[in-house]
């Protein structure tokens, strides 16, 4: 009798575990990446603009001719994201969190670039200074809190423009002086509000 009760309790616990795990999985994040000259989407609901419309990949940018004190285009490098969820249960993204997962630093190593190069992100609804603020590559490699959204990213059918800007610190390692090129990967994780 005791054995039957224990077996039933174990079965109930397993069912509850699956139910809780399933509920959590329904609200996990979606990702988009910028890799050198390619934007790629990890999920179908967070898409990027392409020359032919929306899809999993799009043209992006590589930063070139970097040197200590260099600041990239003040208007920022444009990329466009679209929350492609649909139907009555459309879920907005309340946050889009960027992280840098890897990169190619021509003529140098991660150790030389990680604290010498900074990136900032902003939503086109605000000015650059109202965005995330500058963070080193090292900061962005472990970021879990800097949100690039000014307001929820709903499915509006047209997506929304975002930008990033790169700069090299003026006191950067002398080994980085003159005409450097950086190819990097940025993962964008969309989270529900």
N, C-alpha and C positions, 0 to 999 in steps of 0.2 A: 504494500500500500504506500509506504513512504517513498519507495523507488518510483512508483507511478507519479506521485505528486512532484518529485524532483524533476522527472523527465518533462512533465507538463510545464513546470515553472521555467525550465531551460528553454523549451520551445517558445514560450511567451516572450522571454528575454531576447531570444534571437529575432523574433518577429518585430519587436519594438526597435531593436538595433538596426534592422534593415529599413524600417519605416523612417527613423531619424536620419540615417545615412542617405536615403533617397531624397528626403526633403532638403537636406544640405546640398546635395548634388544639383538640385534644380536651380539653385541660386549661386552656383560657382561662377567664376570670372571668365570673360572672353578676352582674347589677345590679338593684337596687331603688331607687326614689326616693321621697322625701317632698317634695311641692311644695305649700306653703301648706296647703290642706285636702285634698290628694289624695296618696295613696301609689300609685305605679305600678311595675309590675314589667317589666323589660326582657326577661326570659327566663321560660319556663314552669317552670323547675325551682326558682326562688327566688320564692316567692309570699308575699303579704301577706294578713292577715285582713280580711274584709269582713263586713258585717252578715249576709250570706247564706251565708257560708262562706269559701272561699279563691278568690282570683282575681288579676287584674292590677291592680286599683285598690281603694282603701279610703279611708274617711274619716280625716283626719289633723287637724292643729292649726295655728293661726296664733297667734303671740304678740302680745298687745295691751297697751296702757297701760304701756309700758316707759318708764323714766326712770333717770337715773344712780343707781346703788345698788340698783336693782330686781333681785330674784332670783325666777325662775319657781318654780312648784309644786315643793316639795321631794321629792314622790313621783315627779316626772318625768312626762313625756308618754309614754304607752304606745303601742308599736307591736309587732306580732307578725310574725315571719318563720318560714317553713316551707321546709325543703329537700325539695322534692317529687320528687327523683330516686327511682327504684324499681328493683326487680329485684335479682338476685344481685350485680350490679356497682354497687350504691349507693355513691356517693362522698360522704363527709362534707365539709362546709366546715370548714377549720381556722382560717380568718380571715374576718371581714367588716369591711371597711375603709370608713368613711364619708368622703365629701368633699362640700364645698358647691360647686356649680357655678355658681349664679346666684341672684338674689333680687330682691325688691322691697322697698325700704326707704322707707316712706311719709314724705314730708317731708324727706328727706335723700338722700345718695348713698353708694355703696359706700365711698368714701374716708372718710366720717365714721363708718361702722359697723364697718369691717373690724378695727380694733384696740380698739374700745370694747365690743363684744358678744362673749361667750364661750358656748361650748356644751360639754357633756360627755355621754358616752354610757355606758350600762352594761347588762349582761346581768342579767335578774332573778334569776339564780343567785347574785349577789354584791350587796354594798351599793354605793351611789353612789360612795363614796370608793375602792372597789376597781375602779372602771371606768377609763375612759380618762384621767380628769383633765380640767381645764378647758383649752380651747384657743380662741384668738380665731377669728373668722370667717376672717381671713387665714390662720391656721394650717390650718384645715380645708379651705381652698380648694386647698391643695397637699399634703395628707396622703397618705402612701403606706405608713405603718407602724402607725398606731394601730388596733389590732384590738379590736372590741367583744365578741368571744366569750370567755367564761370557759372553755369546753370545746367540742369539735367539735359542729357543728350537723348531726346525723344526721337521716334521715327517720324520725321517731318517730310520724308520723301525726297529730300535734296541733300541731306547731310550738313556738315558744318566745317568751316575752315579752322585750322590750327596752324601754329608756327613754332619753329625752334630756331635758336640762334646759338652760335658757337664762338668762343673767344679763347685765346691763349694768354695766360698771365704774363705781364710785362717782365717779371723776374724769373721767367721760365728757365729751365736747365739749358745752358749754352749749347748743349748737344742738339737741342731742338731748333737752333737758329737757322733760318733760311729755308723757304720753300717746301715745308712739310705737307704731306697729304694724309688725311685720316679717313679711313673707311670704318664705320661702326654700325652696330646693331642696337636698335632701341625696341624693347618690347613694351607695348601699351596694353595694360590690363584693365578691362572695363568691369566695373562693379555696380551692382544695383544700389539704390539709395538706402 
